[in-house]
Every structure is written in C-alpha cells, then in structure tokens.
Amino acid sequence: MRPARALPALLLPALIATLLAGCATPPPAPPATPSMAAVDAVPTAQVAASEPLDAILAKPLYRMHPVEAGRYIAWAHDAEPDLRKRIAAIARKNLGQPYRLNLLGEFPYQVHDDLPMFSLDHSDCVVFAEHTYAMALSQSWEEFFWMLQRIRYRDGVVGVATRNHYTEMDWNVANRWLVTDVSAELAGPDGPAYTMTIDRARFLKTRHHTDASFPVETSRQAYVPKDRVAVIAGQLREGDLVNVISTRGGQYWASHVGLVVLGADGQRHFLHSSDPQVREETFESFIARAAAREERNRQAGKNGQVLAGFKFLRLNDDVTVPPMAPQPRPGHPAGA
C-alpha cells in the first residue's frame, strides 16, 4: 500500500510550484475592460519621453510607461545611493498596484503560452519582489530588463525549463549572489525544519507541456515559527526577502514572498503583493489575517493552508551580480 500513497506526495511539489507562481491564491475574475481614463493614464512612448521628471515622480510605478519607468529607475539610483533604502523606496512606489495571478511567461521568446516577460501594471508576489530587486540594482530600463532575467532564470538563461519555479530550491539557491538564507540562524539550534521533495521534470511536463531531464531532489528547509517572529524581528534588515511558509496535510512550502521594510518608528513591516493589491503591513497584522482566514476555513469545513512561519533571506551587503550565461542557439549545441 505504501507505493500507492507515495505518488500524491511526489505530485504535491508540482502543485505547490503551480500555486507559487500566483502566491497560492485562487485566480481572480477576468479583468474588466479598462476605462478610457485608465488607458489614458499610461502615455505613449513619445509622450513619456518628453514628460517632465516631476510629473513622472508623482506617479505610482504601475501607471508608468516603460520609458517613464526607465527615467524613474535612473533617478532613483542617483537619488538614493543606499541599496536597502532604494529597494524600500521602489517597492513603496508600487503600493496599490493591482494583483493578478499567473502573470508572466517567456512570450515571445518561447510560445508555450502568451504571457509576457515583464509587467508594470500588475504583479503577483514573486513578480513584485523580482521587479523591485531588478529596478533597485539598475540604472536604466535596459539594465532593469537584463537584471530581471538574471534574477528570474538560472544563470539568466531564458526558458521555462530554466525558470526558478520553486522558491526554496530554485529561486533562493540561484540568487545566492543577491540574498542569503539566515532562517536557521534566526530560529536557533532548536528551530523547526521541513523536508521538501520536488520533481521538476514532472512539473514541467504536466504544467508547461515541456520535456526536460531533471533528477528528483530533496532538501531540508529551516524556518522561523510564526510565534517567534516578534522575538527576532529586530534582526531583520530593510530589503531582506521573506518566504511565507504554509502547511497542509503534513506538507510545507513557501506559499508567498515579500520584502522587509522599516516603518517610521523602525518597526519591521512586510511589503508584498497579494489580492487585491500591493500592501504594507506589520508582521503582526499579516499573522492575524492568516489566523482569521484559517478560522473561516475551519468553520466552513475547508482543509485550507495554515501559516507555519517564515523563511528570511538577508540581502547581501556586497551584491556582486554574476555575468549572464549567453543564450545558446536554439536546437544547436552551445558555441555552434
């Protein structure tokens, strides 16, 4: 009977990766046709190029044309030399940005779906964090787009098979040049950990209809339990990455991500993209909202996910961006 029970456990990471792409929330209703006012809010490239800088700085990022966003990125780099503070400022520039699930793909580089490679007007949790980091590390639109691919794909090689699908075992590992997992250190020697097993080949085949050869991989992941966050919060730094760890049916996974920012009084806040929009709140508020959701699920008889705690990844003090591996010619060996 054991083999019959092993298959669902092995399939769960594929489901987790599917949920992860949209921060483990159900798909929203199809977006309504935008009003003329909303359409007019984002100018054409020609208008954006001549827009006064003061007018651009008065806009939220999600109302900017890429030309305007490029000008804002250059301004932000000069205006705030501290990377941590620049990350927080750029993240806050997107407060109120509408949330949308399953937002990005590889189109038109690959055509397994028609999802684009960037989005300014909407975000999900991963898109929000990736865009914020990429903008903070860049000085122009062109550098931002390059940096975004460097963060999103292993070695910067664009493709669904090289995308960092799994937070703990892909994204966090591939971006060690940017952030370092300090969860075990913060949790202490008696802190909890969970075992995670992923089958990338199965996930790519079932989710993206893509054949790829990857071995099944298992790892142990330390995390800080939710009731200990208040104790260690003072050790968090602005610009650190947050993984929200959820559990259901004995399985644990990173269901959501966001950033640490400092409030006016120095209190650590959680800035993240979740339905319906990008928000900033205290960790206490986030934990309380999770508890309320879990109670609603309990009363409704639903087996929903339960907040277990958080993984924290420290923004490196010395960020050295690795070179991006050159894209091989499709269908030919590298160098051919």
Disulfide bonds with the S-S distance in Angstrom:
Cys23-Cys125 1.79
